[in-house]
Amino acid sequence: MQEVEDSKTLICLPGQRICLSDESTIAGQGTYERQGYIYATVMGTVTTREKDNSRFIEVKCYGQQTIVPLTGDVVTARILQVNQRFAKCSIISIGEHILERNYRGLLRREDVRATEKDRIEMYKCFRPGDIILARILPQIELSCYQLTTAENELGVVVAVASDAGVYGAPMVPISWTDMQCPETLVKEPRKVAKIVAESTIKEEVIDK
């Protein structure tokens, strides 16, 4: 997707490239800029906003009802820390609603996959900086939300190769367990989320 002239009907997924970034085209709410391109951080509709001779590219999420995480919600979170037993996360959005503040999340080893739980190695599933889709489990601690990625549609949606630095290109999934940098061809293990096709999302939005 290189153009955003039809942005009112353009629907994107987390990590999806929207358009080129330059001095007059700037990443706004719900997006980020990396290596000259603007990417979406959440799922929603691409919109543009003009200000001071600049065009801000933003992603507006569907629905504004959910304000705090609830059991069963699908959330977008950033991995902050990983050890052998769990990954600490920061919850960025709930469904399609961008949060005004971040909430703490904890993804335990036994909640990563639905099968072969005793064989899971956390460092082969997630790395700090990864963006994931996860589901909220019944809350055990008031200060932290328990997360699970034990569904095909949940897991890593945006990741950068560990040796690529801050400005590395986002990796692309090549299997359920691996992602690859399109520039260096470096492969790294991840618990990859199955992204629903864009056409399917559009149909679901139209049905609603």
C-alpha positions in Angstrom: 0.0 0.0 0.0 1.9 3.1 -1.2 -0.9 5.6 -1.5 -3.5 6.8 1.0 -5.8 8.9 -1.2 -8.6 6.5 -0.5 -7.8 6.4 3.2 -11.4 6.5 4.3 -11.9 2.9 3.1 -8.3 1.6 3.7 -8.2 -0.9 6.5 -4.8 -2.0 7.9 -3.4 -4.5 10.4 -0.7 -4.0 13.1 2.7 -3.8 11.4 1.3 -3.2 7.9 3.1 -0.7 5.7 0.8 2.2 4.8 2.9 4.7 2.7 6.2 6.5 2.3 7.3 9.0 4.9 8.9 12.3 4.0 9.1 15.9 5.3 5.5 16.6 4.5 4.0 13.1 5.3 4.4 12.3 9.0 3.4 9.3 11.2 0.5 10.3 13.5 -1.6 8.5 16.1 -1.7 4.7 15.6 1.4 4.6 13.4 5.2 4.7 13.5 7.9 5.6 11.0 10.8 3.3 10.2 13.3 3.5 7.3 11.3 5.9 5.3 8.0 4.2 5.6 4.9 4.6 7.9 3.5 1.5 9.5 0.4 0.8 11.5 0.6 -0.1 15.2 -3.1 -1.2 15.5 -5.9 -2.4 13.3 -8.2 0.2 11.9 -9.0 2.7 9.2 -6.2 4.9 7.7 -7.0 8.6 7.8 -5.1 11.8 7.0 -4.9 15.1 8.9 -3.5 18.3 7.5 -1.6 20.8 9.7 1.1 23.4 9.0 1.6 22.2 5.4 2.2 18.6 6.7 0.0 15.6 6.2 -0.3 13.3 9.3 -1.1 9.7 8.6 -3.2 8.1 11.4 -5.0 4.9 12.1 -8.4 5.3 13.7 -9.5 2.1 15.5 -13.1 0.8 15.4 -15.2 1.1 18.5 -14.5 3.2 21.5 -16.5 1.2 24.2 -13.7 -0.6 26.0 -11.5 1.6 28.2 -9.8 -0.9 30.5 -8.8 -4.5 29.7 -11.5 -7.1 30.4 -11.3 -10.9 30.5 -11.5 -12.2 26.9 -10.4 -9.0 25.2 -7.8 -9.3 22.5 -5.1 -6.7 23.1 -2.0 -5.4 21.4 1.0 -5.4 23.6 4.8 -4.7 23.5 7.2 -7.2 24.9 9.4 -5.5 27.5 11.3 -8.3 29.2 11.7 -12.0 28.6 13.0 -14.8 30.9 12.6 -18.5 31.0 9.3 -18.4 32.9 7.4 -15.4 31.5 7.4 -12.2 29.4 6.6 -8.8 30.8 4.4 -6.7 28.5 2.9 -3.2 28.1 -0.7 -3.3 26.8 -1.0 -0.6 24.1 -4.6 -1.1 22.8 -7.7 -3.2 23.5 -9.1 -4.6 20.3 -9.2 -1.5 18.1 -9.2 1.1 20.9 -5.9 2.8 21.6 -5.3 3.3 25.3 -4.5 6.7 26.8 -2.3 4.9 29.3 -0.5 1.5 29.1 -1.3 -1.4 31.4 1.1 -4.1 32.7 0.7 -7.6 31.2 2.3 -10.9 32.0 2.6 -13.8 29.6 3.5 -17.0 31.3 5.4 -19.9 29.6 2.4 -22.2 30.0 0.1 -19.7 28.3 2.1 -19.3 25.1 0.8 -22.3 23.2 -2.1 -24.7 23.5 0.1 -27.8 23.0 3.6 -29.0 23.9 3.7 -26.5 26.8 6.6 -28.3 28.5 8.8 -27.8 25.4 8.3 -24.1 25.1 11.4 -21.9 25.3 10.4 -18.3 25.9 13.4 -16.8 24.0 12.4 -18.7 20.9 8.9 -17.2 21.1 9.4 -13.6 22.0 12.1 -10.9 22.2 12.0 -7.4 23.8 10.4 -4.9 21.4 8.1 -7.4 19.7 4.5 -6.3 19.2 2.0 -9.1 19.9 -1.7 -9.9 19.9 -2.8 -11.6 23.1 -6.0 -12.4 24.9 -6.8 -11.3 28.5 -7.1 -14.2 31.0 -9.1 -13.9 34.3 -7.2 -11.5 36.4 -5.2 -12.9 39.3 -3.2 -9.8 40.4 -4.8 -6.3 40.5 -1.6 -4.7 39.3 -1.0 -7.0 36.3 -3.1 -8.6 33.6 -2.5 -12.2 32.7 -2.2 -12.8 28.9 -2.3 -15.8 26.6 -1.2 -16.4 23.0 -2.5 -20.0 22.9 -4.5 -19.4 19.7 -3.4 -19.4 16.0 -4.4 -15.8 15.6 -2.4 -14.6 18.6 1.3 -14.1 18.9 4.0 -11.9 17.3 2.7 -9.5 14.6 5.7 -7.0 14.4 9.3 -7.9 15.2 12.7 -6.6 14.2 15.8 -8.8 14.0 17.9 -8.7 17.1 21.1 -7.5 15.3 19.3 -5.0 13.1 19.3 -2.1 15.6 16.7 0.5 16.2 16.2 1.2 12.5 16.0 -2.4 11.3 13.3 -3.4 8.9 10.3 -5.4 10.4 10.7 -9.1 9.8 8.1 -11.1 7.9 6.6 -14.4 9.0 7.8 -17.4 7.0 6.2 -20.1 9.2 4.3 -20.6 12.4 7.7 -20.5 14.3 10.0 -18.3 12.3 10.3 -14.7 11.0 12.9 -13.4 8.5 14.4 -10.0 7.9 13.7 -9.0 4.2 17.0 -7.2 3.9 19.5 -9.4 5.7 17.6 -12.7 5.3 18.3 -13.4 9.0 15.8 -15.8 10.5 14.7 -15.8 14.1 12.3 -18.0 16.0 9.0 -16.5 17.2 5.5 -17.6 18.2 4.0 -16.1 15.0 0.4 -14.9 14.9 -1.8 -15.9 12.0 -2.9 -12.6 10.4 -6.4 -12.5 9.0 -6.5 -11.5 5.4 -7.3 -7.8 4.8 -10.2 -8.7 2.5 -11.8 -10.8 5.3 -11.5 -7.9 7.7 -13.2 -5.6 5.2 -16.1 -8.0 4.8 -16.5 -8.3 8.6 -16.5 -4.5 9.0 -19.1 -4.1 6.2 -21.3 -6.8 7.8 -21.2 -4.8 11.1 
